Amino acid sequence: MCFTNDKRLAEVMRSLSVHGQGSHKYENVRIDINGRLDTFQAAILLAKFEIFPEEISMRDEVAGNYSNFLSNGEANVVVPWVPSGYSSVWAQYSILAKNENHRLGLQARLKEAGVPTAIYYPKPLHLQAAFQSLGYKSGDFPVSEDAASRIFSIPMHP
């Protein structure tokens, strides 16, 4: 626990406690880590660790169903894939729309159907304030910028 009457220091400490967050959730203004595991959470994690292989298997099944449906459907999106010999724990299931307008349309349709979506990283790392000192600008990493304008995630849980 930290106490201060210095507003600037308090702002920096709050930012450091959440990955170097800036004025909103997905803006990073400094480089840091995020560690919040307490004893109670550790106990729960140990119990969950026993079912971890089953959890991954169920998540993989959900991801497979998503990929089959979305690859063969009218959505016209790029689905994630995992190279042979590797596995994923599917923290998110993120898909790429054709462009930003296509993404907005798909998100609107999903919202109407009661399916939430999220754009976890709307701004590529090289354009985040935390990396401003590196001198990168829009256009320096066109693939990353293109992906950020098209990607979104749909619910992923077993």
C-alpha positions in Angstrom: 0.0 0.0 0.0 1.3 3.4 -0.9 0.4 6.8 0.5 1.2 10.2 -0.9 -0.1 13.7 -1.0 1.8 14.3 -4.3 -0.9 14.2 -7.1 1.7 13.5 -9.8 3.3 10.7 -7.8 -0.1 9.2 -7.1 -0.9 9.3 -10.8 2.3 7.4 -11.7 1.8 4.8 -8.9 -1.8 4.2 -10.2 -0.5 3.8 -13.7 2.3 1.4 -12.7 -0.2 -0.8 -10.8 -2.0 -1.5 -14.1 0.7 -2.1 -16.8 1.6 1.5 -17.2 -2.0 2.5 -18.1 -2.6 6.1 -19.3 -6.0 7.9 -19.4 -7.9 4.8 -20.5 -7.7 1.0 -20.3 -5.8 0.3 -23.5 -3.5 3.3 -23.5 0.0 2.5 -22.2 2.2 5.5 -21.2 5.0 3.7 -19.5 6.5 0.2 -19.4 5.6 -1.8 -16.3 4.3 -5.1 -15.1 1.0 -6.0 -13.4 1.1 -8.4 -10.4 -1.9 -8.7 -8.1 -1.8 -12.3 -6.9 -2.6 -12.5 -3.2 -2.8 -15.7 -0.9 -6.4 -16.3 -1.5 -6.0 -16.0 -5.3 -3.0 -18.4 -5.1 -5.2 -21.0 -3.3 -7.8 -20.7 -6.0 -5.2 -21.0 -8.7 -3.8 -24.1 -7.2 -7.2 -25.7 -7.2 -7.8 -24.7 -10.8 -4.5 -26.0 -11.8 -5.8 -29.5 -11.2 -8.4 -29.1 -14.0 -6.1 -27.1 -16.3 -5.6 -29.8 -18.9 -9.4 -30.3 -19.2 -10.0 -26.5 -19.3 -7.5 -26.2 -22.2 -9.1 -29.1 -24.0 -12.6 -27.5 -23.7 -11.3 -24.1 -24.8 -9.7 -25.8 -27.8 -13.0 -27.4 -28.7 -14.8 -24.1 -28.5 -12.1 -22.5 -30.7 -12.4 -25.3 -33.2 -16.2 -24.8 -33.4 -15.7 -21.0 -33.9 -13.1 -21.6 -36.6 -15.3 -24.2 -38.5 -18.4 -22.0 -38.3 -16.6 -18.7 -39.2 -14.5 -20.3 -42.0 -17.5 -21.7 -43.7 -20.0 -18.9 -43.0 -20.9 -15.6 -44.5 -18.8 -13.5 -42.0 -15.8 -13.4 -44.4 -13.2 -13.1 -41.7 -9.8 -14.5 -41.0 -9.8 -16.8 -38.1 -6.8 -17.7 -35.9 -4.8 -20.9 -36.4 -2.3 -22.7 -34.3 0.7 -24.4 -36.1 0.9 -28.1 -36.0 2.8 -29.3 -32.9 1.7 -26.3 -30.8 -1.3 -25.5 -28.6 -3.1 -22.4 -27.4 -4.9 -21.7 -24.1 -7.2 -19.3 -26.1 -7.1 -16.3 -23.7 -9.0 -14.6 -26.5 -10.5 -15.7 -29.8 -9.6 -12.8 -32.1 -10.7 -12.5 -35.7 -9.8 -10.2 -38.5 -12.5 -8.4 -40.5 -11.9 -7.2 -44.1 -11.5 -3.6 -42.9 -12.6 -1.3 -40.1 -16.1 -0.8 -41.5 -16.6 -4.5 -41.9 -15.5 -4.9 -38.2 -18.0 -2.3 -37.1 -20.8 -4.0 -39.0 -20.0 -7.4 -37.6 -19.7 -6.0 -34.0 -23.1 -4.3 -34.4 -24.7 -7.6 -35.6 -23.2 -9.5 -32.8 -24.3 -6.9 -30.3 -27.9 -7.1 -31.6 -27.7 -10.9 -31.0 -26.5 -10.3 -27.4 -22.9 -11.4 -28.2 -20.3 -9.0 -26.7 -17.1 -8.2 -28.6 -13.9 -6.4 -27.6 -11.0 -4.7 -29.2 -8.2 -5.4 -26.8 -5.4 -3.5 -28.5 -6.9 -0.7 -30.6 -3.5 1.0 -30.9 -0.3 -0.8 -31.9 2.5 -0.8 -29.4 4.8 1.4 -31.5 2.1 4.1 -31.3 1.6 3.9 -27.6 2.9 6.8 -25.5 5.1 4.4 -23.5 7.2 3.8 -26.6 7.1 7.4 -27.9 10.8 7.8 -27.2 11.6 5.2 -29.8 10.5 7.7 -32.5 8.1 5.5 -34.4 5.2 7.1 -36.3 2.1 6.0 -38.2 3.1 4.0 -41.2 6.3 2.5 -39.7 4.6 -0.8 -39.0 1.8 -1.1 -41.6 0.9 -4.7 -40.9 0.5 -4.0 -37.2 -1.5 -0.9 -37.9 -3.7 -2.8 -40.4 -4.4 -5.6 -37.9 -5.3 -3.1 -35.1 -7.9 -1.5 -37.4 -9.5 -4.9 -38.2 -9.2 -7.2 -35.2 -11.8 -7.9 -32.6 -12.5 -10.7 -30.2 -15.6 -12.7 -29.3 -16.3 -14.5 -26.0 -14.0 -17.4 -25.2 -14.6 -19.7 -22.3 -15.1 -23.4 -22.0 
